[in-house]
Structures are given as structure tokens and as C-alpha cells.
Amino acid sequence: MFEFIRLQYRMGRINAGQVRAFAPKYITAGQAEEIVGGGAL
């Protein structure tokens, strides 16, 4: 699920607020910040 959300964010289909809203149900808060912060995998 992490990879799917990351790709959707990069393609512009979801915004940073939506990514953060997926935590903690689908990803962790740390993963959400990694996605929106551009952290390396």
C-alpha cells in the first residue's frame, strides 16, 4: 500500500493532506512523512 500511495502522490492524484490521512489505517505516520517529504526509500 505504501508504494501505491507514494505513486499516487507523485502523479498528483492525491495531496499531502490526503497522504497523511491514510495513516495509521494503511501506512504509518513515518511512511506518510517519507512520501510527502521526499525521503529516499
Secondary structure, 3 states (H helix, E strand, C coil): CHHHHHHHHHCCCCCHHHHHHCCCCCCCHHHHHHHHHCCCC
